[in-house]
């Protein structure tokens, strides 16, 4: 594989509007390359790419490729795809038939990384949050860092910030096995769980991919609190929120409430100082500890970290406060795996308990969930039931297939029927438009509503407010 980006190259992305694809496209534009792409959905990412000078097609037909060739005749054309692009896609089929150079997005990101000291975050859960926390700390502490992630980082208001810097923070996707394509200065593994059943058959296949990522990293930083990472990876660089002794980096929480996490910070078993962090949730503390640890590994002073840690914010769609609607509080969250739902509902309960103690008594926790992928629902249906049933009220919408075919007749009613045995307050709806039409009957004043999923479910806030915004 050619490991250097050559001058006079043009990059055409099939499916450019995805959060990961658009970040790489933005990075290439910032590095001076010409970029085009196609997507069937108009969103904020495609709009931003247009503003940066990319040519965006809202169809995916072979004529797009001919137009690109005619416009960039003197340049080498690279076709960039993700694993989400099906073989029958007209653009992709045409490119294959005519022997165009087709590269997976992981190849392009890997090539970009070679120009930097790269800090790469992998793991089953929390990658985007950890990438956001690390990007923020490095930006504020070093003023010498760039970032390419799968979420909108508040400090940049973008999923990509590319400058001529020393460091680069990248989020590494493991869902399709291409995690093995990356070579990192520091590889960070948040945790490992069985997921992406459409690609992996069992946890051992997942582990094999992560082990290759680890072997491709000059240094490895792992989460000691995750049993699978602890038992399968050897590294002197570990972090924990439970253990102090024989751990390189620990933050042991004293206080976790809806506004703040306060913890004691240790390095190699020695107490350093107390940190006050403006982000709630034990799972977020783990992600923040990883960011602190990675910063220390590249020489950032603890004094700078303590000063700037107060500026940390969650990325968009990660327990994001959308607003109040008719005296109901609404949050969006990306949770789509049972363990992510567990963490999100646990965090939401902190807010509900605090509200009920104070100015908003009798509020309920209402979970609205759009399941993501038929294969994931089939594999984890009982785990979904167990975690969703912990909410006071549960509303399910149709499964977002993400291009999968529903060969096993899986549907949300199967989840709802099993939840009903544990919690009678459960209903199914087609989509958020149906929920909107019954919203005031389905909810009560002071309800705390968490809208969860990885599909198109985060349009709920706009639908409720009759906004015709670009897709979030």
Secondary structure, 3 states (H helix, E strand, C coil): CCCCCCCCEEEEEECCCCHHHHHHHHHHHHCCCEEEEECCCCEHHHHHHHHCCCEEECCCCHHHHHHHHHHCCCCEEEEEECCCCCCCCHHHHHHHHCCCEEEEHHHHHHHHHCCCEEEEEECCCCHHHHHHHHHHHHHHHHCCEEEEEEEEECCCCEEEECCCCCEEEEECCCCCCHHHHCCEEEEEECCCCCCCCCCCCCHHHHHHHHHHHHHCEEEEEEECCCHHHHHHCCCCEEEECCCCCCCCEEEEEEEECCCCEEEEEEECCEEEEEEEECCCCHHHHHHHHHHHHHHHHCCCCHHHHHHHHHHCCCCCCCCEEEEEECCEEEEEECCCCHHHHHHHHHHHHHHHHHHHHCCCCCCCEEEEEEEECHHHHHHHHHHHHHHHCCCCEEEEEEEECCCCCCCCCCCHHHHHHHHHCCCCCEEECCCHHHHHHCHHHHCCCCCEEEEEECCCHHHHHHHHCCCCCCEC
